[in-house]
Amino acid sequence: MAEHRYFTVDEANALVPRLESAFGRILRVRAQLRAAGAELERLGEPTDHDALHRSDGTPEAVAARGRALAMLEMLTEELSALHEIGVQVKDLDSGLCDFVARREGRDVLLCWRLGEKEIAWWHELTNGFAGRKPLDGGFERLLH
């Protein structure tokens, strides 16, 4: 894996309130982005990234592109903020996140999904959500 931050279970758990708040915003922004995309489609406008930066067309199309671009930028900012603190966002719709940790001398991933009140699962780097296992000890307390 590339450079990353290691988390203890306690450190990851301390971020759960922040994750819940962030995913509340992310889900709202995604809904607004979908609505803006539907409006662009209704207007016969393309919705790809390059098209959102165009400034031509009807005032209605320009306004819809502006709304979509603003939502895209807000979504990017939210995800960047999580990435900067070391959270690996795996799925936006379910709020699935991983945190790199050490267990029995190897890198593993602590796993959290929106709606869970604490970090209660982990999995190997090569296993995804389907390979989640309950926390059972063996996680290293790391000095930063």
C-alpha positions in Angstrom: 0.0 0.0 0.0 1.1 3.6 -0.5 1.9 5.9 2.4 -0.9 6.0 4.9 -1.8 6.7 8.4 -2.3 3.8 10.8 -5.2 3.9 13.2 -5.9 2.2 16.5 -9.4 1.1 17.1 -9.9 3.9 19.6 -8.6 6.5 17.1 -11.0 5.2 14.4 -13.9 5.2 16.8 -13.2 8.8 17.8 -13.8 9.7 14.1 -17.3 8.1 13.9 -19.2 11.3 14.8 -17.2 13.2 12.2 -17.9 10.5 9.6 -21.6 10.5 10.5 -21.8 14.3 10.0 -19.7 14.1 6.8 -21.9 11.4 5.3 -25.0 13.3 6.1 -23.6 16.2 4.0 -22.3 13.8 1.3 -25.6 12.1 0.8 -27.5 15.4 0.6 -25.0 16.8 -1.9 -25.2 13.6 -4.0 -29.0 13.8 -4.1 -28.7 17.5 -5.2 -26.1 16.5 -7.8 -28.4 13.8 -9.2 -31.2 16.3 -9.4 -29.0 18.8 -11.2 -27.9 16.0 -13.6 -31.5 15.1 -14.3 -32.3 18.8 -15.0 -29.4 19.0 -17.4 -30.6 15.8 -19.2 -34.1 17.3 -19.4 -32.6 20.3 -21.0 -30.7 18.1 -23.5 -27.4 19.0 -22.0 -24.4 16.7 -21.5 -23.4 16.0 -17.9 -19.8 15.0 -18.3 -17.1 17.0 -16.4 -16.0 19.1 -19.4 -19.5 20.0 -20.2 -20.1 21.4 -16.7 -17.5 24.0 -17.3 -19.1 25.4 -20.4 -20.6 28.9 -20.2 -22.7 28.9 -23.4 -26.4 28.0 -23.9 -29.6 29.1 -22.4 -29.7 30.9 -19.1 -31.5 27.8 -17.7 -28.7 25.5 -18.9 -26.0 27.7 -17.6 -27.7 27.9 -14.2 -28.2 24.1 -14.1 -24.5 23.5 -15.0 -23.5 26.0 -12.3 -25.6 24.1 -9.7 -24.1 20.7 -10.8 -20.6 22.0 -10.7 -21.1 23.5 -7.2 -22.4 20.2 -5.9 -19.5 18.3 -7.5 -17.0 20.7 -5.9 -18.7 20.3 -2.5 -18.6 16.5 -2.8 -14.9 16.6 -3.8 -14.1 18.8 -0.8 -15.9 16.5 1.7 -14.1 13.4 0.3 -10.7 15.2 0.2 -11.2 16.2 3.9 -11.8 12.5 4.8 -8.8 11.4 2.7 -6.5 13.9 4.4 -7.1 12.4 7.8 -6.5 8.9 6.5 -10.0 7.6 6.0 -10.4 5.4 2.9 -14.0 5.9 1.5 -15.0 2.7 -0.2 -18.7 3.4 -1.1 -20.5 6.7 -1.0 -24.1 5.4 -1.0 -23.6 3.1 2.0 -21.0 5.3 3.8 -18.5 2.5 3.8 -15.0 3.4 5.1 -11.8 1.7 6.0 -8.9 2.6 8.3 -5.5 1.1 8.0 -4.5 -0.7 11.2 -1.9 -3.2 12.4 -3.0 -6.6 13.6 -0.6 -9.3 14.6 2.3 -7.7 12.7 0.5 -7.0 9.4 -1.6 -4.3 7.8 -5.4 -4.8 7.9 -8.4 -2.6 7.5 -10.8 -1.5 10.2 -14.2 -1.2 8.7 -17.1 1.1 9.3 -20.4 1.7 7.6 -22.9 4.6 8.1 -25.4 3.6 10.7 -22.9 1.7 12.8 -22.2 3.4 16.2 -18.6 2.2 16.4 -15.8 0.4 14.7 -16.7 -3.3 15.2 -15.3 -5.0 12.1 -12.0 -5.5 10.3 -10.9 -7.4 7.2 -7.7 -8.3 5.4 -6.4 -5.9 2.7 -7.4 -8.3 0.0 -10.9 -8.9 1.3 -13.6 -6.4 1.0 -16.8 -5.8 2.9 -17.9 -9.5 2.4 -14.7 -10.6 4.4 -15.5 -8.5 7.5 -14.8 -10.1 10.8 -15.8 -8.9 14.3 -13.1 -7.2 16.3 -11.4 -9.7 18.5 -8.2 -8.3 19.7 -4.7 -8.5 18.3 -4.7 -4.9 17.2 -1.5 -3.1 17.9 -1.4 0.1 19.9 0.8 2.3 17.7 3.0 5.2 18.7 2.7 8.0 16.2 
